[in-house]
Amino acid sequence: MRPVAPEAKQYLPGTKSALAMPQSQASEAAPGFSPHLSWSHYRALMRVENQAARDFYEREASECSWSKMQLERQIHSFYYERTIANHGDQGLRPQGRERLPGEPMQPADVLKSPMVLEFLGLPDSPSLHENKLEQAIIDNLQHFLLELGKGFSFVARQKHIRFGDEDFFIDLVFYNYVLKCFLLIDLKIGKLSHADIGQMDGYVRLYEDRFKVPGDNPTIGLLLCSDKSEAVAKYSILQESQQIFASKYLPNLPTEDQLQRELEKERRLIELALEYRADG
């Protein structure tokens, strides 16, 4: 069990300070506490030792209306650490920087890698088929939406698009009301390839042409794969595209060491992208 942060102990229900609180005050949110979160939420938050992480989880739980169980799941899957790693040294508002009025949210602010899909109950096996992964996501859609990020709603599965005499099927389609755009997801078992990226680029262009309406932002394509190749990520449109992304998924909750290794890989890919854009 995680230790309780020392500065938070005085507010923990069951302690002398909490028991001594007048009933009229206990029924109201204490100064600096969100009225949208229960004491059960704060019991979970008090076990997060890092102050910046604790503030981050509190803000996200309040904004996204997480239940206590959802909050605990995000903490145990290292949501804060994964978010920070995906945004380099700037992070996603972890140091208390609020988004400026009118400042638009970008796709990279929402999407993260790796994604932790332990709730699917699937084996970490090369014999796993993409249709089984897709079915597991549909069966656990509420959990997947939580892991996917803020503002997503489900649109379609195996979305059919006909172009000329060819038929195309997009694995999963979502819409994000914060980004105001569609998200297309293609599921891949194994390493990411140039062909996978080219296919997603085609899906995004077709979807934009057929389904994007005035007022929508550009459609996003996400390749959800079990392995990301540094070489493919470097020498492909992933380097410069603002619409196509790749995320690795983990079938089980990672240990801190496993997560650290994955985040180091992600950080290296971010550095390669920055180097490429600087040279270009």
ROMI-671461 format. One record per residue (C-alpha): residue in three letters; x, y, z. Coordinates in pm, 1 decimal, decimal comma. Each point is the difference from the previous one (the first is absolute). Layout:
BEGIN
 residu       px       py       pz
    ala        X        Y        Z
...
% end
This chain:
BEGIN
 residu       px       py       pz
    met      0,0      0,0      0,0
    arg    130,2    346,5    -85,9
    pro     83,9    220,1    303,2
    val   -217,9    301,5     73,4
    ala    160,8    332,9    -85,4
    pro     92,4    168,7    333,4
    glu   -156,6    335,5    -84,8
    ala   -330,0   -170,5    -82,7
    lys    -42,0   -208,9    316,3
    gln   -193,7    269,4    187,2
    tyr   -282,0    -24,0   -256,4
    leu    -26,4   -379,4     -9,9
    pro   -339,1   -124,9    123,0
    gly     42,6   -204,4    314,5
    thr    281,6    214,3    137,7
    lys    -44,8    220,7    305,4
    ser     -1,0    314,5   -214,1
    ala   -276,7   -136,1   -220,6
    leu   -202,4   -126,2    294,5
    ala     30,4    338,0    169,4
    met   -142,0    180,6   -302,9
    pro   -346,4    145,7     70,1
    gln   -280,0   -178,4   -185,4
    ser    -96,5    319,4   -184,5
    gln    355,2     25,4   -137,9
    ala     27,3   -371,4    -75,8
    ser   -295,6     23,3   -238,1
    glu    171,2    271,5   -203,4
    ala    318,2     -9,3   -205,8
    ala    300,0    122,9    195,7
    pro    181,8    302,8   -141,8
    gly    215,5   -108,4   -292,7
    phe   -188,5   -327,1    -43,0
    ser   -222,3    -77,7   -297,6
    pro   -372,7    -24,0     77,0
    his    -20,7   -257,8   -280,6
    leu    218,1   -253,0    183,3
    ser    -91,6   -209,8    301,1
    trp    211,9    -78,9    304,0
    ser     56,1   -342,2   -157,6
    his    169,6    176,8   -291,2
    tyr    219,9    193,0    239,6
    arg     92,5   -314,6    190,1
    ala    138,8   -133,7   -329,9
    leu    171,4    329,5    -81,9
    met    168,0     17,9    340,5
    arg    197,3   -312,4    -85,9
    val    163,3    171,6   -299,2
    glu    330,9    127,9    138,2
    asn     93,5    231,3   -289,6
    gln   -172,2    338,3     47,5
    ala    -11,1     78,6   -373,2
    ala   -148,7   -342,5    -73,9
    arg   -254,2     41,1    279,3
    asp   -110,7    338,3   -137,1
    phe    -21,3   -148,2   -349,8
    tyr   -218,5   -293,0    109,2
    glu   -224,9    228,4    204,8
    arg    -55,0    233,6   -294,5
    glu    -59,5   -282,0   -249,5
    ala   -234,5   -186,8    234,9
    ser   -207,3    314,4     50,0
    glu     -8,6    101,5   -367,9
    cys    -74,1   -350,8   -128,4
    ser   -237,8   -105,7    280,5
    trp    200,3   -312,2     83,3
    ser   -141,2   -236,2    259,1
    lys    225,9    -97,6    289,5
    met     75,3   -333,6   -173,3
    gln     84,6    176,5   -327,3
    leu    232,7    237,5    184,9
    glu    178,5   -290,3    168,9
    arg     35,6   -178,6   -332,4
    gln    159,1    308,2   -159,7
    ile    242,6     31,7    290,8
    his     96,7   -367,9    -12,7
    ser     51,7     12,2   -377,9
    phe    237,1    299,4     37,8
    tyr   -220,4    234,9   -203,0
    tyr    189,8    307,4    123,5
    glu    342,4   -143,4    -87,9
    arg   -117,6   -107,9   -346,5
    thr   -151,3    342,2    -67,0
    ile    319,1    180,8     99,9
    ala    215,5   -230,3   -211,9
    asn   -215,4     54,9   -308,8
    his     46,2    376,5     19,6
    gly    373,1     23,7     56,6
    asp    119,1    239,2    270,0
    gln   -305,0    224,5    -34,8
    gly   -252,3   -261,5    109,2
    leu   -375,9     44,3     -0,4
    arg    -72,3    275,3    253,0
    pro    172,7   -204,5    273,8
    gln    165,4    296,1    167,7
    gly   -321,3    192,1     48,6
    arg     -5,4    184,7   -332,7
    glu   -363,0     38,7    -95,6
    arg    -99,0      5,1   -364,6
    leu    -38,3    360,2   -112,2
    pro   -349,7    122,7    -95,0
    gly    -61,8    -85,9   -363,5
    glu    315,8   -213,3    -23,2
    pro    -99,9   -302,5   -211,5
    met     77,3   -351,1    117,5
    gln    219,1   -195,6   -241,7
    pro    -22,3   -374,4    -81,8
    ala    334,1    -57,5    172,8
    asp   -152,1    146,0    318,5
    val   -249,8   -286,1     10,6
    leu    162,3   -306,9   -157,1
    lys    263,1   -187,0    196,0
    ser    241,6   -288,7    -39,9
    pro     28,3   -259,2    131,7
    met   -366,7    -76,2     58,9
    val    -70,7   -249,7    277,9
    leu   -274,9   -247,2    -91,9
    glu     12,3   -240,0    293,9
    phe   -381,0     12,1     31,8
    leu    -34,3   -191,8   -330,1
    gly    131,0   -316,1    166,1
    leu    196,9   -100,1   -310,8
    pro    323,1   -203,1     -1,5
    asp    330,0    159,0    -95,8
    ser     38,6   -238,0   -290,7
    pro    108,4     30,8   -365,2
    ser   -285,8   -237,6    -88,7
    leu   -257,6    261,4     99,2
    his   -215,7    102,3   -296,7
    glu   -104,4    358,2    -73,1
    asn   -369,8    -91,6    -14,8
    lys     22,9   -141,9    354,2
    leu    163,9    322,6    119,4
    glu   -275,2    201,7   -172,3
    gln   -276,6   -209,9    156,7
    ala    157,8     33,6    345,3
    ile      7,2    380,5    -40,2
    ile   -368,6      4,4    -97,2
    asp    -86,0   -224,7    295,9
    asn    186,0    236,5    233,2
    leu    -83,2    326,7   -174,7
    gln    -52,3    206,6    316,2
    his    344,1    -95,6    131,7
    phe    158,9     61,0   -340,5
    leu   -150,7    349,7    -23,2
    leu    149,2     81,6    340,5
    glu    343,8   -118,1   -112,9
    leu    -30,3    166,7   -340,8
    gly    -25,6    345,2    153,1
    lys   -226,6    297,1     59,0
    gly   -305,9     74,7   -211,4
    phe    -40,5   -312,9   -216,0
    ser   -326,9   -162,3   -108,2
    phe    -43,4   -316,6   -205,6
    val   -118,0     36,4   -362,0
    ala     51,3   -324,6   -194,0
    arg    168,7   -336,3    -25,2
    gln    129,7   -129,0   -335,5
    lys   -109,7    322,4   -169,8
    his    -53,4    -78,2   -368,7
    ile    125,3    244,8   -263,8
    arg    -25,4    -78,8   -370,5
    phe    239,0    177,7   -236,9
    gly    -34,4    -85,2   -365,5
    asp    -25,2   -377,9    -14,6
    glu    186,7    -52,0    328,8
    asp   -141,7    -51,0    349,3
    phe    177,7    120,1    312,9
    phe    -82,7    -76,9    363,3
    ile    126,5    216,0    286,1
    asp     25,6   -198,4    323,9
    leu   -135,2    261,3    242,7
    val   -127,0    357,3    -35,3
    phe    -45,6    248,1    286,0
    tyr    -86,9    368,3     22,6
    asn    161,1    237,6    247,7
    tyr   -220,9    290,3    107,8
    val    298,6    186,4    152,2
    leu    219,4    -21,5   -310,9
    lys   -307,4     19,1   -226,0
    cys    126,1   -269,2   -232,8
    phe    -29,6   -368,3    -90,2
    leu    254,2   -256,4    118,5
    leu     60,0   -306,6   -217,2
    ile    169,8   -297,2    167,3
    asp    169,4   -285,0   -183,8
    leu    100,1   -296,0    218,2
    lys    329,0   -173,7    -75,5
    ile    148,1   -311,3    158,8
    gly    377,1      4,2    -30,3
    lys    237,1    266,7   -125,9
    leu   -114,6    313,5   -173,9
    ser     84,6     11,1   -371,7
    his     18,9    263,0   -273,3
    ala   -298,5   -170,2   -166,2
    asp   -206,2     44,1    318,7
    ile     81,1    371,5      9,3
    gly    -77,2     47,8   -368,3
    gln   -331,0   -178,3     42,5
    met    -98,4    224,4    291,0
    asp     97,6    308,0   -199,1
    gly   -242,3   -116,0   -269,8
    tyr   -276,7    -61,7    255,6
    val     40,5    350,0    142,8
    arg    -16,4    162,9   -344,5
    leu   -308,0   -201,8    -98,7
    tyr   -179,1     70,0    327,6
    glu     74,2    370,6    -25,9
    asp   -147,7      4,6   -348,9
    arg   -314,7   -196,5     88,2
    phe    -93,5     81,5    359,1
    lys    171,0    314,7    127,3
    val   -246,5    289,1     30,3
    pro     63,5    377,2     16,3
    gly    124,0     90,3    346,2
    asp    174,5   -333,1     59,0
    asn    374,9     -5,7     49,6
    pro    220,8   -233,8   -207,8
    thr    -63,1   -372,0     51,7
    ile    255,5   -190,3    210,6
    gly    130,5   -347,8    -76,2
    leu    136,7   -218,2    281,6
    leu    188,0   -324,1    -61,6
    leu    -31,0   -209,2    316,1
    cys    272,8   -261,3    -18,8
    ser    176,7   -250,0    223,1
    asp    344,1    121,7   -108,6
    lys    130,8    328,7   -139,6
    ser    307,5      3,5   -221,6
    glu    231,8    295,3     55,2
    ala    122,1    -21,0   -360,5
    val   -351,9     -3,4   -145,2
    ala   -104,8    286,3    225,6
    lys    304,0    201,4   -108,4
    tyr    -14,7    -61,2   -375,1
    ser   -371,3     42,9    -61,7
    ile   -270,5    265,3      1,1
    leu    -37,4    -57,8    375,5
    gln    294,4    237,0     41,9
    glu   -174,8    303,8   -140,1
    ser   -372,0    -82,1     -1,1
    gln   -233,6    185,1    233,5
    gln   -281,0   -245,1    -77,8
    ile    148,2   -349,9     22,2
    phe    133,1   -148,9    323,4
    ala    115,6   -337,2    126,7
    ser    -41,8   -134,1    352,3
    lys    128,3   -321,7    150,0
    tyr   -241,0   -190,7    221,5
    leu     93,4   -202,5    306,8
    pro   -228,4   -298,9     74,3
    asn     76,8      6,0    373,0
    leu     56,6    259,2    271,0
    pro    372,4     78,0    -15,5
    thr    241,1      4,9    291,5
    glu    184,0    327,6     55,6
    asp    312,4   -147,3   -168,2
    gln   -197,4   -120,4   -302,3
    leu   -171,8    335,1    -34,5
    gln    331,8    183,2     26,1
    arg    142,5   -205,5   -287,5
    glu   -304,1     69,5   -215,8
    leu      7,4    371,0     79,0
    glu    369,0     19,7    -87,4
    lys    -83,5   -142,2   -343,3
    glu   -279,2    255,8    -41,2
    arg    227,3    283,6    108,5
    arg    256,4   -109,8   -258,8
    leu   -265,4      8,8   -272,5
    ile   -101,6    349,7    109,6
    glu    363,9    112,1    -14,6
    leu     39,7   -148,2   -348,5
    ala   -309,6    186,2   -117,1
    leu    130,0    328,8    139,5
    glu    341,9    -55,2   -162,6
    tyr   -166,2    -77,2   -333,3
    arg   -214,6    313,4      8,5
    ala    297,0    214,7    102,6
    asp    207,5   -133,8   -292,4
    gly   -292,7     35,8   -241,7
% end
